[in-house]
Amino acid sequence: METVKKTKERESIGSRLGFILMSAGCAIGIGNVWKFPYIVGQYGGGIFVLIYLIFLVIMGVPIMTMEFSMGRAARKSPALLYQQLEKPKQKWHIHGYASVIGNVVLMMFYAVVAGWMLYYFKATVFGELKNLNTQEVGAFFSERVLGNVWPMLICTAIIVIAGFLVCAFGVKNGLERVTKVMMIALIVLMVAIAIYCCTLDGASEGLKFYLIPNFTRMKEAGIGNVIVAAMNQAFFTLSLGIGAMAIFGSYIDKERALFGEAINVAALDTFVAFTSGLIVFPACFAFNTGVDSGPNLIFVTLPNIFNNMPLGQFWGSLFFVFMIFAAFSTVLGVFELIIACTCDMFGWSRVKSCIIDCLVMLVLVLPCIFGFNLLSDFAPAGKNIMDWEDFLVSNVLLPLGSLTLVLFCVTKKGWGWKNFTEEANTGKGAKVKNWMRGYLTYVLPIVIVVLFVVGILQTFGVI
């Protein structure tokens, strides 16, 4: 009776649209903008997009379906969902605690990056980047932002406090309401900026570079490297393996089958990533700049373009609003998971969890902030603190967590195929088919292991 009571009292998402936008908002992040366009151009344009979409369907969607299913079946946060689904004396629940650690580490550096976006929005609105040349824009990022402790502290604190404040109002009245507005605004802003960039003089060359398959570039990069890059992007873009999707699954009803919902979320995530390319490549080609990867694209290359663009300050401000929304939607989703886990583990109220988690997070972001200034000399193996935090999440916890989820859902020693498919296929919409079982049981785990090994070897320069 006690379990039934807790299930009834658990918060829920108010609408299907809210569920899709919240899940997509958590998956959609800054990497969609600064990584996807660059690797598309690097690995052959349109042909890479096609390969990426294939891997998204055969890798990302199934694992997302598993996360949704486990969350909905257990009606618990990732910290405790395995205890509801595993058999007595099994140890699968260890991954639940690893998921909590993974999300905390993710926010230790992601909240800082979101703070960068906030600072650049302020700088763009007030014209601080206006009339700076290329070198001065680069120096602005390295000296005024990374090298200056107080702006980073203040902007990161604003992101952290605002995130927990929104979550304190609850799933429906806080998280869902704010995320809906942000995601709709994000899509509208992206489309508007993309249309404008595509009409710039010289933009057509950028569109050709981005959209038309280039087999020469693909051969130069190496067909094997292109396939691995597409697999990596399809896998990591949805941030699977640390329970980020499971928490939203725990808040939804059984009206819709979860395979179809996973397809919808993946499609929205891909739309944002693809549209970002319609902004980046036309703009870069119109103003004859290179297409950098990583932070330089957002904080050096694009600000230089906005400086030379008609109404550049206006479009630059809109761009950083959209970047704030992309970053903050992820922050909200992960903060919700952390709050739900602390509520489940310690029996705290939502408000108490928000206050304590917020204070802890304000401390945990400090190493990442200081890693660019006060602790800049601390760089084991040539990597700063943010790089190591990113490595732990992206190259260790995400792939190993995803492998654990897959094995738990398909093997008899875990939750099992029957239980997984019954939950996933409850409701209307696209469903998991029995013919998928062989692939999900034998092929997908091997693919994840390969990605894990390749990621480790690439990080340490072995390949």
ZILIN-V171918 format. One record per backbone hydrogen bond with DSSP energy under -0.5 kcal/mol. NH is the residue of the N-H (numbers start at 1). CO is the residue of the C=O. Records with the same first field share a line. If there is no record, write none. Layout:
NH=CO  CO
This chain:
5=1
6=2
7=3
8=4
9=5
10=6
13=251
19=15
20=16
21=17
22=18
23=19
24=20
25=21
26=22
27=23
28=24
32=29
33=30
34=30
35=31
36=31
39=35
40=36
41=37
42=38
43=39
44=41
45=40
47=44
48=45
49=45
50=46
51=47
52=48
53=49
54=50
55=51
56=52
57=53
58=54
59=55
60=55
61=56
63=59
64=60
65=61
66=62
67=63
68=64
69=65
70=66
71=67
72=68
73=69
74=70
75=71
76=71
80=77
81=77
84=80  81
85=81  82
86=82
90=87
94=91
95=92
97=93
98=94
99=95
100=96
101=97
102=98
103=99
104=100
105=101
106=102
107=103
108=104
109=105  106
110=106
111=107
113=109
114=110
115=111
116=112
117=113
118=114
119=115
120=116
121=117
122=118
123=119
124=120
125=121
126=122
127=124
128=123
129=123
130=127
132=129
137=133
138=134
139=135
140=136
141=137
142=138
143=139
144=139  140
145=140
146=141
147=142
148=145
149=147
152=148
153=149
154=150
155=151
156=152
157=153
158=154
159=155
160=156
161=157
162=158
163=159
164=160
165=161
166=162
167=163
168=164
169=165  166
170=167
174=170
175=170
176=171
177=172
178=174
179=175
180=176
181=177
182=178
183=179
184=180
185=181
186=182
187=183
188=184
189=185
190=186
191=187
192=188
193=189
194=190
195=191
196=192
197=193
198=194
199=195  196
200=197
203=200
205=202
206=202
207=203
208=204
209=205
210=206
211=207
212=208
214=44
215=213
218=214
219=215
220=216
221=217
222=218
226=222
227=223
228=224
229=225
230=226
231=227
232=228
233=229
234=230
235=231
236=232
237=233
238=235
239=236
240=235
247=243
249=245
250=246
251=248
252=249
257=428
258=424
259=424
260=430
261=257
262=258
263=259
264=260
265=261
266=262
267=263
268=264
269=265
270=266
271=267
272=268
273=269
274=270
275=271
276=272
277=273  274
278=274
279=275  276
280=276
281=277
282=277
283=279
284=280
285=281
286=282
287=283
288=285
289=284
292=290
294=34
296=293
297=294
298=294
299=295
300=296
301=296
302=297
304=300
305=301
306=302
307=303
308=304  305
309=305  306
312=309
315=311
316=312
317=313
318=314
319=315
320=316
321=317
322=318
323=319
324=320
325=321
326=322
327=323
328=324
329=325
330=326
331=327
332=328
333=329
334=330
335=331
336=332
337=333
338=334
339=335
340=336
341=337
342=338
343=339
344=340
345=341
346=342
347=343
348=342
353=349
354=350
355=351
356=352
357=353
358=354
359=355
360=356
361=357
362=358
363=359  360
364=360
365=361
366=363
369=365
370=366
371=367
372=369
373=370
375=370
376=373
378=375
379=377
382=379
383=380
388=384
389=385
390=386
391=387
392=388
393=389
394=390
395=391
396=391  392
397=392
398=393
400=396
401=397
402=398
403=399
404=400
405=401
406=402
407=403
408=404
409=405
410=406
411=407
414=411
415=408
416=408
420=416
421=417
422=418
423=419
424=420
425=421
426=423
428=255
436=433
437=434
440=436
441=437
442=438
443=438  439
444=439
446=442
447=443
448=444
449=445
450=446
451=447
452=448
453=449
454=450
455=451
456=452
457=453
458=454
459=455
460=456
461=458
462=457
463=457
